[in-house]
Amino acid sequence: MRRFVMVSTFVLIALAMVVTPVFAITGNWVVDNEHPYVGLVAFYDVNGEFVWRCSGSLISRPSS
């Protein structure tokens, strides 16, 4: 019984970790191909070969 409780607890925690990020994308979505205030950075090694990229989006309009 104790093992069942421990496994169930682990499964619930893992499920919460997977489901929680979904709430971050449910509000204020825009039509596809419209990505206001997005930044992209690309990284290259010393030989000029592409290594990886990272992007992000501001959560509010920048002040002018």
CHARMM-style PDB file with segment names, atoms N, HN, CA, C and O in Angstrom:
ATOM      1  N   MET     1       0.819  -1.197   0.000  1.00  0.00      PROA
ATOM      2  CA  MET     1       0.000   0.000   0.000  1.00  0.00      PROA
ATOM      3  C   MET     1       0.865   1.263   0.000  1.00  0.00      PROA
ATOM      4  O   MET     1       0.562   2.236  -0.691  1.00  0.00      PROA
ATOM      5  N   ARG     2       1.942   1.233   0.784  1.00  0.00      PROA
ATOM      6  HN  ARG     2       2.188   0.443   1.345  1.00  0.00      PROA
ATOM      7  CA  ARG     2       2.824   2.391   0.855  1.00  0.00      PROA
ATOM      8  C   ARG     2       3.473   2.662  -0.510  1.00  0.00      PROA
ATOM      9  O   ARG     2       3.622   3.813  -0.920  1.00  0.00      PROA
ATOM     10  N   ARG     3       3.848   1.599  -1.192  1.00  0.00      PROA
ATOM     11  HN  ARG     3       3.726   0.664  -0.858  1.00  0.00      PROA
ATOM     12  CA  ARG     3       4.455   1.755  -2.507  1.00  0.00      PROA
ATOM     13  C   ARG     3       3.460   2.363  -3.493  1.00  0.00      PROA
ATOM     14  O   ARG     3       3.828   3.215  -4.301  1.00  0.00      PROA
ATOM     15  N   PHE     4       2.217   1.934  -3.429  1.00  0.00      PROA
ATOM     16  HN  PHE     4       1.918   1.242  -2.771  1.00  0.00      PROA
ATOM     17  CA  PHE     4       1.173   2.473  -4.292  1.00  0.00      PROA
ATOM     18  C   PHE     4       0.999   3.968  -4.060  1.00  0.00      PROA
ATOM     19  O   PHE     4       0.869   4.731  -5.018  1.00  0.00      PROA
ATOM     20  N   VAL     5       0.995   4.390  -2.820  1.00  0.00      PROA
ATOM     21  HN  VAL     5       1.101   3.770  -2.042  1.00  0.00      PROA
ATOM     22  CA  VAL     5       0.849   5.807  -2.488  1.00  0.00      PROA
ATOM     23  C   VAL     5       2.042   6.601  -3.020  1.00  0.00      PROA
ATOM     24  O   VAL     5       1.867   7.694  -3.559  1.00  0.00      PROA
ATOM     25  N   MET     6       3.244   6.062  -2.873  1.00  0.00      PROA
ATOM     26  HN  MET     6       3.386   5.174  -2.435  1.00  0.00      PROA
ATOM     27  CA  MET     6       4.439   6.758  -3.354  1.00  0.00      PROA
ATOM     28  C   MET     6       4.433   6.880  -4.875  1.00  0.00      PROA
ATOM     29  O   MET     6       4.741   7.942  -5.417  1.00  0.00      PROA
ATOM     30  N   VAL     7       4.086   5.803  -5.559  1.00  0.00      PROA
ATOM     31  HN  VAL     7       3.836   4.940  -5.119  1.00  0.00      PROA
ATOM     32  CA  VAL     7       4.036   5.823  -7.026  1.00  0.00      PROA
ATOM     33  C   VAL     7       2.938   6.777  -7.493  1.00  0.00      PROA
ATOM     34  O   VAL     7       3.146   7.543  -8.434  1.00  0.00      PROA
ATOM     35  N   SER     8       1.783   6.739  -6.853  1.00  0.00      PROA
ATOM     36  HN  SER     8       1.614   6.117  -6.089  1.00  0.00      PROA
ATOM     37  CA  SER     8       0.687   7.636  -7.222  1.00  0.00      PROA
ATOM     38  C   SER     8       1.079   9.090  -7.023  1.00  0.00      PROA
ATOM     39  O   SER     8       0.768   9.937  -7.861  1.00  0.00      PROA
ATOM     40  N   THR     9       1.750   9.381  -5.937  1.00  0.00      PROA
ATOM     41  HN  THR     9       2.003   8.693  -5.257  1.00  0.00      PROA
ATOM     42  CA  THR     9       2.203  10.742  -5.671  1.00  0.00      PROA
ATOM     43  C   THR     9       3.186  11.194  -6.739  1.00  0.00      PROA
ATOM     44  O   THR     9       3.085  12.311  -7.245  1.00  0.00      PROA
ATOM     45  N   PHE    10       4.133  10.334  -7.084  1.00  0.00      PROA
ATOM     46  HN  PHE    10       4.216   9.427  -6.673  1.00  0.00      PROA
ATOM     47  CA  PHE    10       5.103  10.662  -8.126  1.00  0.00      PROA
ATOM     48  C   PHE    10       4.406  10.925  -9.456  1.00  0.00      PROA
ATOM     49  O   PHE    10       4.747  11.881 -10.153  1.00  0.00      PROA
ATOM     50  N   VAL    11       3.446  10.097  -9.811  1.00  0.00      PROA
ATOM     51  HN  VAL    11       3.169   9.321  -9.245  1.00  0.00      PROA
ATOM     52  CA  VAL    11       2.723  10.260 -11.074  1.00  0.00      PROA
ATOM     53  C   VAL    11       1.953  11.576 -11.077  1.00  0.00      PROA
ATOM     54  O   VAL    11       1.940  12.275 -12.090  1.00  0.00      PROA
ATOM     55  N   LEU    12       1.318  11.922  -9.977  1.00  0.00      PROA
ATOM     56  HN  LEU    12       1.328  11.354  -9.154  1.00  0.00      PROA
ATOM     57  CA  LEU    12       0.567  13.175  -9.904  1.00  0.00      PROA
ATOM     58  C   LEU    12       1.491  14.393 -10.008  1.00  0.00      PROA
ATOM     59  O   LEU    12       1.153  15.375 -10.670  1.00  0.00      PROA
ATOM     60  N   ILE    13       2.635  14.330  -9.366  1.00  0.00      PROA
ATOM     61  HN  ILE    13       2.910  13.533  -8.829  1.00  0.00      PROA
ATOM     62  CA  ILE    13       3.591  15.431  -9.454  1.00  0.00      PROA
ATOM     63  C   ILE    13       4.111  15.563 -10.885  1.00  0.00      PROA
ATOM     64  O   ILE    13       4.196  16.672 -11.413  1.00  0.00      PROA
ATOM     65  N   ALA    14       4.458  14.443 -11.512  1.00  0.00      PROA
ATOM     66  HN  ALA    14       4.390  13.542 -11.083  1.00  0.00      PROA
ATOM     67  CA  ALA    14       4.944  14.477 -12.887  1.00  0.00      PROA
ATOM     68  C   ALA    14       3.867  15.016 -13.825  1.00  0.00      PROA
ATOM     69  O   ALA    14       4.169  15.798 -14.727  1.00  0.00      PROA
ATOM     70  N   LEU    15       2.638  14.616 -13.626  1.00  0.00      PROA
ATOM     71  HN  LEU    15       2.392  13.981 -12.894  1.00  0.00      PROA
ATOM     72  CA  LEU    15       1.533  15.098 -14.449  1.00  0.00      PROA
ATOM     73  C   LEU    15       1.326  16.597 -14.252  1.00  0.00      PROA
ATOM     74  O   LEU    15       1.069  17.316 -15.217  1.00  0.00      PROA
ATOM     75  N   ALA    16       1.433  17.071 -13.025  1.00  0.00      PROA
ATOM     76  HN  ALA    16       1.642  16.487 -12.241  1.00  0.00      PROA
ATOM     77  CA  ALA    16       1.280  18.501 -12.751  1.00  0.00      PROA
ATOM     78  C   ALA    16       2.381  19.303 -13.441  1.00  0.00      PROA
ATOM     79  O   ALA    16       2.138  20.410 -13.921  1.00  0.00      PROA
ATOM     80  N   MET    17       3.575  18.752 -13.489  1.00  0.00      PROA
ATOM     81  HN  MET    17       3.772  17.852 -13.099  1.00  0.00      PROA
ATOM     82  CA  MET    17       4.680  19.455 -14.141  1.00  0.00      PROA
ATOM     83  C   MET    17       4.473  19.533 -15.648  1.00  0.00      PROA
ATOM     84  O   MET    17       4.907  20.495 -16.282  1.00  0.00      PROA
ATOM     85  N   VAL    18       3.825  18.546 -16.221  1.00  0.00      PROA
ATOM     86  HN  VAL    18       3.473  17.764 -15.706  1.00  0.00      PROA
ATOM     87  CA  VAL    18       3.582  18.534 -17.662  1.00  0.00      PROA
ATOM     88  C   VAL    18       2.396  19.427 -18.013  1.00  0.00      PROA
ATOM     89  O   VAL    18       2.438  20.132 -19.021  1.00  0.00      PROA
ATOM     90  N   VAL    19       1.351  19.411 -17.212  1.00  0.00      PROA
ATOM     91  HN  VAL    19       1.317  18.838 -16.393  1.00  0.00      PROA
ATOM     92  CA  VAL    19       0.126  20.141 -17.512  1.00  0.00      PROA
ATOM     93  C   VAL    19       0.249  21.624 -17.182  1.00  0.00      PROA
ATOM     94  O   VAL    19      -0.340  22.447 -17.883  1.00  0.00      PROA
ATOM     95  N   THR    20       0.980  21.990 -16.156  1.00  0.00      PROA
ATOM     96  HN  THR    20       1.458  21.322 -15.587  1.00  0.00      PROA
ATOM     97  CA  THR    20       1.076  23.378 -15.716  1.00  0.00      PROA
ATOM     98  C   THR    20       1.546  24.333 -16.806  1.00  0.00      PROA
ATOM     99  O   THR    20       0.944  25.399 -16.941  1.00  0.00      PROA
ATOM    100  N   PRO    21       2.581  24.031 -17.596  1.00  0.00      PROA
ATOM    101  CA  PRO    21       3.003  24.981 -18.633  1.00  0.00      PROA
ATOM    102  C   PRO    21       1.941  25.283 -19.681  1.00  0.00      PROA
ATOM    103  O   PRO    21       2.026  26.306 -20.361  1.00  0.00      PROA
ATOM    104  N   VAL    22       0.953  24.426 -19.825  1.00  0.00      PROA
ATOM    105  HN  VAL    22       0.883  23.595 -19.273  1.00  0.00      PROA
ATOM    106  CA  VAL    22      -0.103  24.652 -20.811  1.00  0.00      PROA
ATOM    107  C   VAL    22      -0.863  25.928 -20.499  1.00  0.00      PROA
ATOM    108  O   VAL    22      -1.318  26.607 -21.419  1.00  0.00      PROA
ATOM    109  N   PHE    23      -1.012  26.270 -19.232  1.00  0.00      PROA
ATOM    110  HN  PHE    23      -0.642  25.718 -18.485  1.00  0.00      PROA
ATOM    111  CA  PHE    23      -1.744  27.467 -18.861  1.00  0.00      PROA
ATOM    112  C   PHE    23      -1.059  28.735 -19.354  1.00  0.00      PROA
ATOM    113  O   PHE    23      -1.710  29.771 -19.486  1.00  0.00      PROA
ATOM    114  N   ALA    24       0.227  28.674 -19.626  1.00  0.00      PROA
ATOM    115  HN  ALA    24       0.756  27.832 -19.519  1.00  0.00      PROA
ATOM    116  CA  ALA    24       0.964  29.852 -20.077  1.00  0.00      PROA
ATOM    117  C   ALA    24       0.617  30.236 -21.504  1.00  0.00      PROA
ATOM    118  O   ALA    24       0.881  31.369 -21.905  1.00  0.00      PROA
ATOM    119  N   ILE    25       0.039  29.339 -22.283  1.00  0.00      PROA
ATOM    120  HN  ILE    25      -0.174  28.418 -21.957  1.00  0.00      PROA
ATOM    121  CA  ILE    25      -0.221  29.633 -23.696  1.00  0.00      PROA
ATOM    122  C   ILE    25      -1.700  29.703 -24.032  1.00  0.00      PROA
ATOM    123  O   ILE    25      -2.059  29.703 -25.209  1.00  0.00      PROA
ATOM    124  N   THR    26      -2.565  29.764 -23.034  1.00  0.00      PROA
ATOM    125  HN  THR    26      -2.274  29.764 -22.077  1.00  0.00      PROA
ATOM    126  CA  THR    26      -3.998  29.736 -23.323  1.00  0.00      PROA
ATOM    127  C   THR    26      -4.616  31.112 -23.481  1.00  0.00      PROA
ATOM    128  O   THR    26      -5.751  31.213 -23.945  1.00  0.00      PROA
ATOM    129  N   GLY    27      -3.917  32.175 -23.114  1.00  0.00      PROA
ATOM    130  HN  GLY    27      -2.995  32.094 -22.736  1.00  0.00      PROA
ATOM    131  CA  GLY    27      -4.519  33.497 -23.208  1.00  0.00      PROA
ATOM    132  C   GLY    27      -3.811  34.391 -24.192  1.00  0.00      PROA
ATOM    133  O   GLY    27      -2.601  34.279 -24.388  1.00  0.00      PROA
ATOM    134  N   ASN    28      -4.568  35.286 -24.817  1.00  0.00      PROA
ATOM    135  HN  ASN    28      -5.551  35.377 -24.658  1.00  0.00      PROA
ATOM    136  CA  ASN    28      -4.035  36.301 -25.717  1.00  0.00      PROA
ATOM    137  C   ASN    28      -3.233  35.729 -26.880  1.00  0.00      PROA
ATOM    138  O   ASN    28      -2.204  36.298 -27.244  1.00  0.00      PROA
ATOM    139  N   TRP    29      -3.661  34.646 -27.460  1.00  0.00      PROA
ATOM    140  HN  TRP    29      -4.497  34.183 -27.165  1.00  0.00      PROA
ATOM    141  CA  TRP    29      -2.958  34.083 -28.606  1.00  0.00      PROA
ATOM    142  C   TRP    29      -3.269  34.929 -29.830  1.00  0.00      PROA
ATOM    143  O   TRP    29      -4.284  35.625 -29.879  1.00  0.00      PROA
ATOM    144  N   VAL    30      -2.401  34.861 -30.799  1.00  0.00      PROA
ATOM    145  HN  VAL    30      -1.578  34.296 -30.760  1.00  0.00      PROA
ATOM    146  CA  VAL    30      -2.582  35.603 -32.049  1.00  0.00      PROA
ATOM    147  C   VAL    30      -2.636  34.616 -33.202  1.00  0.00      PROA
ATOM    148  O   VAL    30      -2.239  33.458 -33.070  1.00  0.00      PROA
ATOM    149  N   VAL    31      -3.130  35.089 -34.325  1.00  0.00      PROA
ATOM    150  HN  VAL    31      -3.453  36.030 -34.432  1.00  0.00      PROA
ATOM    151  CA  VAL    31      -3.217  34.252 -35.515  1.00  0.00      PROA
ATOM    152  C   VAL    31      -1.820  33.769 -35.893  1.00  0.00      PROA
ATOM    153  O   VAL    31      -0.841  34.502 -35.754  1.00  0.00      PROA
ATOM    154  N   ASP    32      -1.740  32.530 -36.372  1.00  0.00      PROA
ATOM    155  HN  ASP    32      -2.535  31.935 -36.485  1.00  0.00      PROA
ATOM    156  CA  ASP    32      -0.438  31.974 -36.758  1.00  0.00      PROA
ATOM    157  C   ASP    32       0.254  32.887 -37.768  1.00  0.00      PROA
ATOM    158  O   ASP    32      -0.402  33.559 -38.563  1.00  0.00      PROA
ATOM    159  N   ASN    33       1.558  32.901 -37.726  1.00  0.00      PROA
ATOM    160  HN  ASN    33       2.090  32.354 -37.080  1.00  0.00      PROA
ATOM    161  CA  ASN    33       2.422  33.754 -38.545  1.00  0.00      PROA
ATOM    162  C   ASN    33       2.426  35.207 -38.084  1.00  0.00      PROA
ATOM    163  O   ASN    33       3.012  36.053 -38.760  1.00  0.00      PROA
ATOM    164  N   GLU    34       1.796  35.523 -36.965  1.00  0.00      PROA
ATOM    165  HN  GLU    34       1.320  34.836 -36.416  1.00  0.00      PROA
ATOM    166  CA  GLU    34       1.872  36.845 -36.361  1.00  0.00      PROA
ATOM    167  C   GLU    34       2.530  36.673 -35.002  1.00  0.00      PROA
ATOM    168  O   GLU    34       1.943  36.083 -34.096  1.00  0.00      PROA
ATOM    169  N   HSD    35       3.724  37.175 -34.859  1.00  0.00      PROA
ATOM    170  HN  HSD    35       4.202  37.654 -35.595  1.00  0.00      PROA
ATOM    171  CA  HSD    35       4.470  37.001 -33.614  1.00  0.00      PROA
ATOM    172  C   HSD    35       5.058  38.337 -33.185  1.00  0.00      PROA
ATOM    173  O   HSD    35       6.243  38.590 -33.403  1.00  0.00      PROA
ATOM    174  N   PRO    36       4.235  39.204 -32.572  1.00  0.00      PROA
ATOM    175  CA  PRO    36       4.739  40.515 -32.185  1.00  0.00      PROA
ATOM    176  C   PRO    36       5.742  40.426 -31.037  1.00  0.00      PROA
ATOM    177  O   PRO    36       5.595  39.616 -30.122  1.00  0.00      PROA
ATOM    178  N   TYR    37       6.752  41.268 -31.106  1.00  0.00      PROA
ATOM    179  HN  TYR    37       6.872  41.926 -31.849  1.00  0.00      PROA
ATOM    180  CA  TYR    37       7.736  41.409 -30.031  1.00  0.00      PROA
ATOM    181  C   TYR    37       8.498  40.119 -29.742  1.00  0.00      PROA
ATOM    182  O   TYR    37       8.704  39.760 -28.583  1.00  0.00      PROA
ATOM    183  N   VAL    38       8.912  39.429 -30.793  1.00  0.00      PROA
ATOM    184  HN  VAL    38       8.744  39.721 -31.734  1.00  0.00      PROA
ATOM    185  CA  VAL    38       9.677  38.193 -30.642  1.00  0.00      PROA
ATOM    186  C   VAL    38      11.143  38.484 -30.930  1.00  0.00      PROA
ATOM    187  O   VAL    38      11.475  39.228 -31.852  1.00  0.00      PROA
ATOM    188  N   GLY    39      12.006  37.888 -30.131  1.00  0.00      PROA
ATOM    189  HN  GLY    39      11.736  37.283 -29.382  1.00  0.00      PROA
ATOM    190  CA  GLY    39      13.431  38.013 -30.359  1.00  0.00      PROA
ATOM    191  C   GLY    39      14.033  36.652 -30.661  1.00  0.00      PROA
ATOM    192  O   GLY    39      13.560  35.635 -30.154  1.00  0.00      PROA
ATOM    193  N   LEU    40      15.061  36.626 -31.476  1.00  0.00      PROA
ATOM    194  HN  LEU    40      15.446  37.452 -31.889  1.00  0.00      PROA
ATOM    195  CA  LEU    40      15.731  35.376 -31.822  1.00  0.00      PROA
ATOM    196  C   LEU    40      17.232  35.602 -31.771  1.00  0.00      PROA
ATOM    197  O   LEU    40      17.730  36.613 -32.267  1.00  0.00      PROA
ATOM    198  N   VAL    41      17.948  34.668 -31.176  1.00  0.00      PROA
ATOM    199  HN  VAL    41      17.544  33.847 -30.774  1.00  0.00      PROA
ATOM    200  CA  VAL    41      19.407  34.734 -31.157  1.00  0.00      PROA
ATOM    201  C   VAL    41      19.927  33.401 -31.690  1.00  0.00      PROA
ATOM    202  O   VAL    41      19.440  32.338 -31.305  1.00  0.00      PROA
ATOM    203  N   ALA    42      20.913  33.464 -32.575  1.00  0.00      PROA
ATOM    204  HN  ALA    42      21.308  34.328 -32.889  1.00  0.00      PROA
ATOM    205  CA  ALA    42      21.526  32.261 -33.133  1.00  0.00      PROA
ATOM    206  C   ALA    42      22.975  32.201 -32.674  1.00  0.00      PROA
ATOM    207  O   ALA    42      23.655  33.225 -32.625  1.00  0.00      PROA
ATOM    208  N   PHE    43      23.444  31.018 -32.342  1.00  0.00      PROA
ATOM    209  HN  PHE    43      22.891  30.186 -32.382  1.00  0.00      PROA
ATOM    210  CA  PHE    43      24.800  30.830 -31.851  1.00  0.00      PROA
ATOM    211  C   PHE    43      25.610  30.014 -32.852  1.00  0.00      PROA
ATOM    212  O   PHE    43      25.129  29.027 -33.408  1.00  0.00      PROA
ATOM    213  N   TYR    44      26.852  30.448 -33.069  1.00  0.00      PROA
ATOM    214  HN  TYR    44      27.243  31.249 -32.617  1.00  0.00      PROA
ATOM    215  CA  TYR    44      27.759  29.787 -33.995  1.00  0.00      PROA
ATOM    216  C   TYR    44      29.056  29.467 -33.269  1.00  0.00      PROA
ATOM    217  O   TYR    44      29.455  30.193 -32.359  1.00  0.00      PROA
ATOM    218  N   ASP    45      29.714  28.386 -33.665  1.00  0.00      PROA
ATOM    219  HN  ASP    45      29.390  27.796 -34.404  1.00  0.00      PROA
ATOM    220  CA  ASP    45      31.000  28.052 -33.050  1.00  0.00      PROA
ATOM    221  C   ASP    45      32.117  28.862 -33.711  1.00  0.00      PROA
ATOM    222  O   ASP    45      31.857  29.676 -34.597  1.00  0.00      PROA
ATOM    223  N   VAL    46      33.354  28.636 -33.281  1.00  0.00      PROA
ATOM    224  HN  VAL    46      33.565  27.974 -32.561  1.00  0.00      PROA
ATOM    225  CA  VAL    46      34.489  29.421 -33.785  1.00  0.00      PROA
ATOM    226  C   VAL    46      34.727  29.228 -35.276  1.00  0.00      PROA
ATOM    227  O   VAL    46      35.369  30.066 -35.910  1.00  0.00      PROA
ATOM    228  N   ASN    47      34.222  28.140 -35.843  1.00  0.00      PROA
ATOM    229  HN  ASN    47      33.701  27.460 -35.328  1.00  0.00      PROA
ATOM    230  CA  ASN    47      34.373  27.877 -37.272  1.00  0.00      PROA
ATOM    231  C   ASN    47      33.226  28.449 -38.093  1.00  0.00      PROA
ATOM    232  O   ASN    47      33.186  28.279 -39.311  1.00  0.00      PROA
ATOM    233  N   GLY    48      32.295  29.124 -37.430  1.00  0.00      PROA
ATOM    234  HN  GLY    48      32.328  29.262 -36.440  1.00  0.00      PROA
ATOM    235  CA  GLY    48      31.160  29.700 -38.132  1.00  0.00      PROA
ATOM    236  C   GLY    48      30.028  28.731 -38.379  1.00  0.00      PROA
ATOM    237  O   GLY    48      29.088  29.059 -39.104  1.00  0.00      PROA
ATOM    238  N   GLU    49      30.091  27.543 -37.796  1.00  0.00      PROA
ATOM    239  HN  GLU    49      30.854  27.277 -37.207  1.00  0.00      PROA
ATOM    240  CA  GLU    49      29.027  26.552 -37.954  1.00  0.00      PROA
ATOM    241  C   GLU    49      27.894  26.848 -36.979  1.00  0.00      PROA
ATOM    242  O   GLU    49      28.132  27.149 -35.809  1.00  0.00      PROA
ATOM    243  N   PHE    50      26.662  26.761 -37.468  1.00  0.00      PROA
ATOM    244  HN  PHE    50      26.468  26.516 -38.418  1.00  0.00      PROA
ATOM    245  CA  PHE    50      25.497  26.971 -36.613  1.00  0.00      PROA
ATOM    246  C   PHE    50      25.474  25.926 -35.512  1.00  0.00      PROA
ATOM    247  O   PHE    50      25.658  24.738 -35.775  1.00  0.00      PROA
ATOM    248  N   VAL    51      25.247  26.367 -34.274  1.00  0.00      PROA
ATOM    249  HN  VAL    51      25.097  27.332 -34.061  1.00  0.00      PROA
ATOM    250  CA  VAL    51      25.216  25.455 -33.126  1.00  0.00      PROA
ATOM    251  C   VAL    51      23.795  25.277 -32.621  1.00  0.00      PROA
ATOM    252  O   VAL    51      23.294  24.154 -32.568  1.00  0.00      PROA
ATOM    253  N   TRP    52      23.137  26.370 -32.249  1.00  0.00      PROA
ATOM    254  HN  TRP    52      23.544  27.282 -32.292  1.00  0.00      PROA
ATOM    255  CA  TRP    52      21.758  26.305 -31.778  1.00  0.00      PROA
ATOM    256  C   TRP    52      21.150  27.694 -31.776  1.00  0.00      PROA
ATOM    257  O   TRP    52      21.841  28.687 -32.001  1.00  0.00      PROA
ATOM    258  N   ARG    53      19.858  27.755 -31.520  1.00  0.00      PROA
ATOM    259  HN  ARG    53      19.296  26.948 -31.337  1.00  0.00      PROA
ATOM    260  CA  ARG    53      19.157  29.037 -31.478  1.00  0.00      PROA
ATOM    261  C   ARG    53      18.197  29.054 -30.290  1.00  0.00      PROA
ATOM    262  O   ARG    53      17.832  28.015 -29.741  1.00  0.00      PROA
ATOM    263  N   CYS    54      17.807  30.255 -29.917  1.00  0.00      PROA
ATOM    264  HN  CYS    54      18.104  31.099 -30.363  1.00  0.00      PROA
ATOM    265  CA  CYS    54      16.871  30.430 -28.815  1.00  0.00      PROA
ATOM    266  C   CYS    54      15.988  31.626 -29.148  1.00  0.00      PROA
ATOM    267  O   CYS    54      16.467  32.621 -29.692  1.00  0.00      PROA
ATOM    268  N   SER    55      14.716  31.535 -28.828  1.00  0.00      PROA
ATOM    269  HN  SER    55      14.326  30.727 -28.386  1.00  0.00      PROA
ATOM    270  CA  SER    55      13.810  32.648 -29.092  1.00  0.00      PROA
ATOM    271  C   SER    55      13.006  32.943 -27.839  1.00  0.00      PROA
ATOM    272  O   SER    55      12.920  32.120 -26.928  1.00  0.00      PROA
ATOM    273  N   GLY    56      12.427  34.119 -27.809  1.00  0.00      PROA
ATOM    274  HN  GLY    56      12.497  34.788 -28.549  1.00  0.00      PROA
ATOM    275  CA  GLY    56      11.595  34.518 -26.683  1.00  0.00      PROA
ATOM    276  C   GLY    56      10.628  35.596 -27.122  1.00  0.00      PROA
ATOM    277  O   GLY    56      10.788  36.191 -28.188  1.00  0.00      PROA
ATOM    278  N   SER    57       9.636  35.842 -26.306  1.00  0.00      PROA
ATOM    279  HN  SER    57       9.507  35.359 -25.440  1.00  0.00      PROA
ATOM    280  CA  SER    57       8.626  36.836 -26.611  1.00  0.00      PROA
ATOM    281  C   SER    57       8.386  37.701 -25.384  1.00  0.00      PROA
ATOM    282  O   SER    57       8.323  37.197 -24.262  1.00  0.00      PROA
ATOM    283  N   LEU    58       8.252  39.007 -25.601  1.00  0.00      PROA
ATOM    284  HN  LEU    58       8.303  39.416 -26.512  1.00  0.00      PROA
ATOM    285  CA  LEU    58       7.930  39.902 -24.500  1.00  0.00      PROA
ATOM    286  C   LEU    58       6.497  39.647 -24.062  1.00  0.00      PROA
ATOM    287  O   LEU    58       5.649  39.289 -24.879  1.00  0.00      PROA
ATOM    288  N   ILE    59       6.224  39.830 -22.780  1.00  0.00      PROA
ATOM    289  HN  ILE    59       6.913  40.121 -22.116  1.00  0.00      PROA
ATOM    290  CA  ILE    59       4.873  39.579 -22.293  1.00  0.00      PROA
ATOM    291  C   ILE    59       4.016  40.845 -22.291  1.00  0.00      PROA
ATOM    292  O   ILE    59       2.820  40.787 -22.003  1.00  0.00      PROA
ATOM    293  N   SER    60       4.622  41.981 -22.610  1.00  0.00      PROA
ATOM    294  HN  SER    60       5.593  42.028 -22.844  1.00  0.00      PROA
ATOM    295  CA  SER    60       3.858  43.224 -22.734  1.00  0.00      PROA
ATOM    296  C   SER    60       4.534  44.116 -23.777  1.00  0.00      PROA
ATOM    297  O   SER    60       5.695  43.916 -24.134  1.00  0.00      PROA
ATOM    298  N   ARG    61       3.785  45.090 -24.249  1.00  0.00      PROA
ATOM    299  HN  ARG    61       2.842  45.253 -23.959  1.00  0.00      PROA
ATOM    300  CA  ARG    61       4.296  46.016 -25.265  1.00  0.00      PROA
ATOM    301  C   ARG    61       5.465  46.812 -24.677  1.00  0.00      PROA
ATOM    302  O   ARG    61       5.381  47.278 -23.541  1.00  0.00      PROA
ATOM    303  N   PRO    62       6.561  46.974 -25.442  1.00  0.00      PROA
ATOM    304  CA  PRO    62       7.688  47.764 -24.943  1.00  0.00      PROA
ATOM    305  C   PRO    62       7.294  49.231 -24.801  1.00  0.00      PROA
ATOM    306  O   PRO    62       6.501  49.738 -25.594  1.00  0.00      PROA
ATOM    307  N   SER    63       7.832  49.903 -23.817  1.00  0.00      PROA
ATOM    308  HN  SER    63       8.476  49.491 -23.173  1.00  0.00      PROA
ATOM    309  CA  SER    63       7.547  51.332 -23.648  1.00  0.00      PROA
ATOM    310  C   SER    63       8.352  52.129 -24.679  1.00  0.00      PROA
ATOM    311  O   SER    63       9.463  51.750 -25.050  1.00  0.00      PROA
ATOM    312  N   SER    64       7.768  53.232 -25.128  1.00  0.00      PROA
ATOM    313  HN  SER    64       6.866  53.539 -24.827  1.00  0.00      PROA
ATOM    314  CA  SER    64       8.462  54.022 -26.146  1.00  0.00      PROA
ATOM    315  C   SER    64       8.998  55.318 -25.583  1.00  0.00      PROA
ATOM    316  OT1 SER    64       9.610  56.100 -26.311  1.00  0.00      PROA
TER     317      SER     64
END
